[in-house]
Amino acid sequence: MPRNTLASRHVCRDCDGFARATITTGTRNPDGTRTTLTVDCRACHGTGHTAPAALAHAGR
């Protein structure tokens, strides 16, 4: 039977947990491999998780 557990972290709603993407630039390196850029989600800064809103506003 599945066990329900509370998530200790919330998945980022902007990237849906896929916080980092690798994008090809279209150019190639001298060895023939493609040049890529790694880009992090702006909302979660590449972690894939965000803090609950109650914790974010608790410091006010």
PENOR-V556513 format. One record per helix or strand of 3 or more residues. SS is the DSSP state (@ for helix, = for strand). FROM is the first residue (numbers start at 1). TO is the last residue. Records with the same first field share a line. If there is no record, write none. Layout:
SS=FROM-TO + FROM-TO
This chain:
==20-28 + 34-40
@=53-56
